[in-house]
Amino acid sequence: MDPQLLLSSRRLLLLLSSVAALSVARSPAAAAGRSCADTRQVYSEKGYSTNNAPVTQISGEHLRLCPQDYTCCSSQMEETLGLQSERDFLKAIEENSQFLQTTFTQRHRRFDEFFRELIDLSEKSMNQMFTKTYGLLFTQNAHIFQELFVELRRYYSGSSVSLAEVLSDFWSRLVERVFSLVNPQYQFSEDYLECVSKHAEQLQPFGDVPRKLRVQVSRAFIAARSLSQGLATGRDIVNKATKLTADPECVRGLMRQWYCPLCRGMPYLQPCHPLCLNVMKGCLANQADLDTEWNNFIDALYLVSEKLEGPFNVELAAESIAVKVSEAIMYMQENSVSVSTKVFQGCGAPRPSPARSKRSPKESGGNRRPFRTYTPEEKPTTAAGTNLDRLVTELKERLRPMTGFWVSLPQTICNDEKLAADVTNSDRCWNGQTRGRYLPDVTGDGLVSQINNPEVEVDISRPDVRTRQLIMELRVATNKLKHALSGQDMDFMDSEEGSGSGGEDHERYNDDWPDYGPYSPPHSKPPQNPPPGAGKSPRGRDKNGPKWNRNNSNTRVPSAASLLSFPLVLLSLPFVVAVAPMWR
């Protein structure tokens, strides 16, 4: 036989033998011989019964989620593992968002406790100081101060309360009471006292103290409330955004990457890193769209927290209430003659009080010393077992890592070695069909970018309604925080424009600032002129009301300088005498 022909015959025989062997290997009988022991073991370790689990591989024509190749999974097993993949997905989201949920929940609770206790301590301190200084006169009028703190608590708690109106009403009630006390020789009707309080801004009986206190308290309390509400909003946003259900296309992708290797008899083969990214980006497309507004929200929280430990220090504001109120009372006592002169000219001459015996020193409080500024160690102690600097520092340390959380969540999940292969392992991983490299590109972030996602089919024409709602909630919360940075309360911006909740709040006073750090007050002289709006009537009061002397209805109350230019007028007023301060 021709040697060449013999060689060709041998090659043909070898080829036919190889084909026959391959056919036998690919036959159902051969595939059925492959053991499913590893698959059954892993399936059992997850708590499932192996009664319906194949012992050896079977045809996969019944599979709906995994490739229809020879498999170790029955239809029931595939359905069970599909549900398991969804639970694993939701668990991964919960675990990776736990830091957010814990931070917002705990920080909100600690700040809320701190702010509330700070208000309580401020009120307690004022009661102690004023009882010690003024005695019975204070206790008889304590309701005026109690109402102030009730309203401050209501504001902080979220009630629709205007801080400017709260403080204005407080000063109005206080001026009526102090005016009566520094003029005990006269009887004043309720209408007369209303006339006094109605024109308090013109008279400025307490000097510039009310404006300073309004600026300091308003900006501090607005910042404190906005921060507390912002932390609560962050907690709620995280809770809503992570309470999701996986749609069928997402479940298909999850099953294909995590449990289809198990069905193929390769239970320890992890999905390739880029395969995992595509699945997660498809399943979390709506959450990624939160990213921009979420980052703006976190930045605003950070800036407000910085303000609270600096120029909007709520500790200093709370501590200063008692001090500034006492300064105001002392100012009115020291200027009682000039204030009374203006009032009597504007509201008319009051009726003298009936003859009465001189009060005893104990009753009048004459033996009590005047109010003094308390030393730092006598001021209210730090609230809730901590201090503001520590609270703010801890919060800022936790806020920064939250930036970009939603858009990076797929990467965070896929970096877990229990959920996906390492990024450097590109060949020995599950690519969705078998062991090998994953070739498709990784898609972008967000809903629109999923149009070409090869693993999860996403309808980009139907944005998620709940996600849109969360975006709006974030925008509203961020807007409130940004307004708080300039001392503005969004709920009262229109009604309080120019009343101390806007641009005027940018003024700084030496006693508002800590004596250390970068927040030192500028070296500037205090304003010499009355603040803007000092000539305006208080809200809700009519300047030309019946109690204001009609002769003065079209003219301003004369200033101290103009009064001195009319000695005859002063000499004709028998009540212009030095009155002993009742609160000293």
Residue, then its C-alpha position, 0 to 999 in steps of 0.5 A: m500500500d502506498p505509504q502516503l495513503l496509509l498515513s492518510s488512512r491513519r489520520l482519518l481513523l484518529l479523527l473519527s475516534s476523536v469525534a466519537a469520543l467527543s460525542v460520547a462526552r457530550s451525550p446526555a449519558a456522559a453529562a449525567g455521569r457528572s456528579c452534583a455533590d458539591t452543588r448539593q452540599v452548598y445548597s444544603e448549607k443554605g438550609y434547603s432540602t436536597n430531596n429534589a436536587p439532582v445527584t448528577q447533571i441533567s439537561g437544562e431545558h427547564l431552566r428560565l434564568c440560567p443558561q440551558d446547559y447541563t445542570c445540577c438544578s431542578s426547576q424548584m431549585e432555580e426558583t428557590l435560588g432566584l429568591q435567595s439571590e434577591r435576599d442576598f442583594l437586599k442584605a448587601i444593600e442593608e449592610n453597606s448602608q448601615f453606616l449611614q442609617t446608624t450615623f443619622t439616627q445616633r447623631h440626630r438623637r444626640f444633637d436633639e438631646f443636647f439642644r433640648e437640654l441646653i434650653d432647659l439649662s438656660e431657663k434654669s440658669m436664668n431662674q437661679m440668677f434672677t431669683k438670687t438677684y431680684g427675689l420676689l419681684f422676679t418670682q411674681n413675674a416669672h411667667i413672662f420668662q417662662e413663656l419665652f422658653v416655652e416658645l423657644r422649645r416650640y420653635y426648635s421642635g418644628s412648630s410654625v413659630s417666628l423667632a422674631e415675633v417671639l422675642s418681640d412679644f417678650w420685650s413688649r411684655l417685659v417693658e410694660r412690667v419694668f415700666s410699671l416698676v420704675n414708676p411706682q408712683y403712678q397707676f397704669s391701665e392696660d391700655y396705657l401699658e399697651c401704648v408703651s409697648k406699642h412704641a418700644e422700638q421708637l423708645q428703645p427702653f432697653g437700648d440695643v440689647p433686644r436687637k443683639l439678642r434677636v440676632q444671636v438667638s435667631r441665627a443660632f436656633i435656626a441653625a440648630r433646628s435646621l441641623s436637627q431636622g436635616l439629620a432626621t431627613g437624612r435618616d428617613i431618606v436612607n431608610k426609604a432608598t434602601k427599602l426596595t424590591a428587585d424587579p424581575e430583570c434585576v433578579r434574573g441578573l442577580m441569579r445569573q451571576w451568583y447562583c448559575p455557577l452553582c447550577r453548573g456544578m461550579p459552586y465556588l466560582q465567583p462572578c467576574h468583577p465587571l459582570c457584578l458591576n453591570v448587574m449592580k448598576g442595572c439594579l441600582a440605577n435609580q439610587a445612583d440618580l440620587d447622587t447629585e442632590w445627596n452630595n449637595f445635602i451632605d455638603a450643606l449639613y457639613l457647613v451648618s455644623e461648622k457654623l454651629e461651632g463658630p459664629f452661630n454657636v448655640e451654646l453661647a446663644a443659650e447662655s447669653i439670654a439671661v445675661k442680655v435680659s439683665e443688661a436690658i433691665m439695667y439699661m432701662q433702670e438707668n435711663s428710666v427718667s428719659v424713657s418715662t419722659k418720652v412715654f408721658q409725652g407720647c401716651g399722656a400723663p398717667r394717674p398718680s397712685p393712691a397714697r400708700s405706705k412705703r414698702s419694706p426693704k424685703e418687699s421692694g428688694g432694696n437690699r438685693r444687689p444689682f445684677r452682675t455678669y456671672t463667671p464662666e464656671e457659674k454659667p450653665t454646664t454643658a448639656a447631655g453629658t457632652n459639648l458642642d465642639r465634640l458633637v460637631t467634630e464627631l458629626k463632620e468625621r462621619l459626614r465626609p465619607m457619605t459623599g458619593f455613596w449612592v453612585s459608588l454603591p455597586q462598586t462597594i458591593c462588588n468589592d466584597e470578596k464574598l460576592a464577586a471575584d477580585v478585580t485582578n482575577s479576570d480569567r478564573c471567574w464566572n462570566g455569565q456562561t462559563r469560566g472565563r474572561y468577561l468581555p462586555d464593557v462596564t456601563g455608566d451610572g444612573l438610569v439613562s446609562q443603562i440603555n446598553n447594559p448587557e446584564v439587566e434590561v432597564d426601561i429608561s423611559r420610566p423614571d422611578v416615582r419614589t426616587r423622584q420624590l426622594i430627590m425633591e425631599l433632598r432639595v427642600a432639605t438642602n435649601k433649608l440648610k443653605h438659608a440657615l447658613s445666612g441666618q434665614d428661616m425659610d418658613f418666615m423669609d417673607s414675613e421677617e424680611g428685614s426683621g433680623s432673620g435676613g441680612e442683618d443677622h450677618e452682624r457680629y458682636n464680641d460677646d457672641w464669639p468664642d475667645y479662641g480659634p479662627y472665629s475671633p470677632p473683627h476689630s470694629k466699633p459697635p454701631q453708633n446709629p440705631p439699627p434699621g427698622a428701629g423707627k418702625s412699629p412692632r408687628g400687629r400694632d397701629k402707630n396711630g392707635p387711640k392710646w398714642n397722644r393725637n398731638n404726636s400722631n404725625t410727629r416722632v417722639p422727641s429725642a433726648a437732645s430735643l427734650l433738653s432744648f425745652p427746659l420750660v417743658l421739663l420744668s412743667l413736668p412734676f414727674v421728672v424726678a429720679v426714681a429709685p430702681m425697684w429691681r436693685 
